[in-house]
Amino acid sequence: MNIDHQLAENWIIQGAKVLDLGCGDGTLLAHLHERLGVSGYGIEIDSNKINQAIAKGLNIIEQDLNDGLARFADNSFDTVVMTRALQAVKNPQDLLNDMLRVAKFGIVTFPNFAYWQNRMYLGIKGIMPISETLPHQWYDTPNIHLCTFKDFEKLCHDNDIRILETVALWDNPNQKIPAFIRNKIVKVAPNLLADVAVYRITKLR
């Protein structure tokens, strides 16, 4: 399980009703159900991943996230989770606002394009970076709105979205540096040193 999944678990209360956007094979939702007794739905477009999630006993809706969340009423959930999918949707602003319409809290994670290795890759090689968090070539990537910590925080400010908590992660599994040391390092300059951003948000009301 990704480390950002583990953080999501820390921010979700026992028995909460959760909507998982871009839920993949349902790993996070199944884990939350087992550990916290959560209920809810996952949304996914990949039929193979949907079948895997359904095999775990989960409620999955086949839908493109670009179609929004109109099928859900206001305040239908306690928390909406979207891990590493924000950069792949056509209108991130609309989806964020929709998330906070159907739930009080949102948890959003995404690859930080300002990560120092991405900057070096682009600066030295002159081509779009490829990494653990950005594994695709520029011409076949699903990522159409890559952003940074600062970009996301400005988007939240412009849309009256309150940031409750922020965690900067250096989540490269090939690194030899222990995780607790990496987490101390990235706090110095998260927009430069973290490759994954994790936010807990709510709407200013």
BELQUI-V225984 format. One record per residue. N is the residue number from 0. RES is the residue in one small letter. PHI is phi in whole degrees, 0 to 359 (NA if undefined). Layout:
N&RES&PHI + N&RES&PHI
This chain:
0&m&NA + 1&n&298 + 2&i&296 + 3&d&290 + 4&h&296 + 5&q&296 + 6&l&294 + 7&a&303 + 8&e&300 + 9&n&293 + 10&w&259 + 11&i&248 + 12&i&277 + 13&q&302 + 14&g&75 + 15&a&293 + 16&k&262 + 17&v&236 + 18&l&245 + 19&d&251 + 20&l&272 + 21&g&66 + 22&c&286 + 23&g&62 + 24&d&275 + 25&g&84 + 26&t&304 + 27&l&294 + 28&l&297 + 29&a&296 + 30&h&296 + 31&l&294 + 32&h&295 + 33&e&290 + 34&r&276 + 35&l&240 + 36&g&67 + 37&v&286 + 38&s&235 + 39&g&142 + 40&y&226 + 41&g&245 + 42&i&243 + 43&e&209 + 44&i&250 + 45&d&280 + 46&s&296 + 47&n&295 + 48&k&292 + 49&i&299 + 50&n&298 + 51&q&295 + 52&a&291 + 53&i&297 + 54&a&297 + 55&k&275 + 56&g&85 + 57&l&264 + 58&n&269 + 59&i&239 + 60&i&251 + 61&e&277 + 62&q&198 + 63&d&280 + 64&l&298 + 65&n&293 + 66&d&276 + 67&g&79 + 68&l&240 + 69&a&298 + 70&r&290 + 71&f&254 + 72&a&285 + 73&d&304 + 74&n&56 + 75&s&284 + 76&f&227 + 77&d&277 + 78&t&218 + 79&v&249 + 80&v&248 + 81&m&220 + 82&t&258 + 83&r&55 + 84&a&231 + 85&l&305 + 86&q&289 + 87&a&258 + 88&v&264 + 89&k&287 + 90&n&231 + 91&p&304 + 92&q&300 + 93&d&295 + 94&l&291 + 95&l&300 + 96&n&296 + 97&d&293 + 98&m&303 + 99&l&274 + 100&r&276 + 101&v&271 + 102&a&212 + 103&k&288 + 104&f&238 + 105&g&232 + 106&i&238 + 107&v&233 + 108&t&231 + 109&f&201 + 110&p&290 + 111&n&273 + 112&f&289 + 113&a&274 + 114&y&307 + 115&w&301 + 116&q&291 + 117&n&295 + 118&r&299 + 119&m&294 + 120&y&301 + 121&l&290 + 122&g&290 + 123&i&273 + 124&k&274 + 125&g&75 + 126&i&230 + 127&m&299 + 128&p&290 + 129&i&236 + 130&s&209 + 131&e&300 + 132&t&271 + 133&l&231 + 134&p&275 + 135&h&261 + 136&q&289 + 137&w&301 + 138&y&272 + 139&d&233 + 140&t&282 + 141&p&280 + 142&n&277 + 143&i&246 + 144&h&225 + 145&l&295 + 146&c&212 + 147&t&238 + 148&f&305 + 149&k&295 + 150&d&300 + 151&f&295 + 152&e&294 + 153&k&293 + 154&l&300 + 155&c&296 + 156&h&301 + 157&d&291 + 158&n&247 + 159&d&56 + 160&i&256 + 161&r&268 + 162&i&270 + 163&l&274 + 164&e&211 + 165&t&227 + 166&v&230 + 167&a&257 + 168&l&242 + 169&w&251 + 170&d&251 + 171&n&275 + 172&p&293 + 173&n&272 + 174&q&289 + 175&k&272 + 176&i&284 + 177&p&304 + 178&a&302 + 179&f&293 + 180&i&286 + 181&r&302 + 182&n&293 + 183&k&289 + 184&i&296 + 185&v&293 + 186&k&294 + 187&v&295 + 188&a&208 + 189&p&300 + 190&n&292 + 191&l&260 + 192&l&257 + 193&a&261 + 194&d&262 + 195&v&226 + 196&a&254 + 197&v&230 + 198&y&230 + 199&r&247 + 200&i&229 + 201&t&210 + 202&k&266 + 203&l&293 + 204&r&241
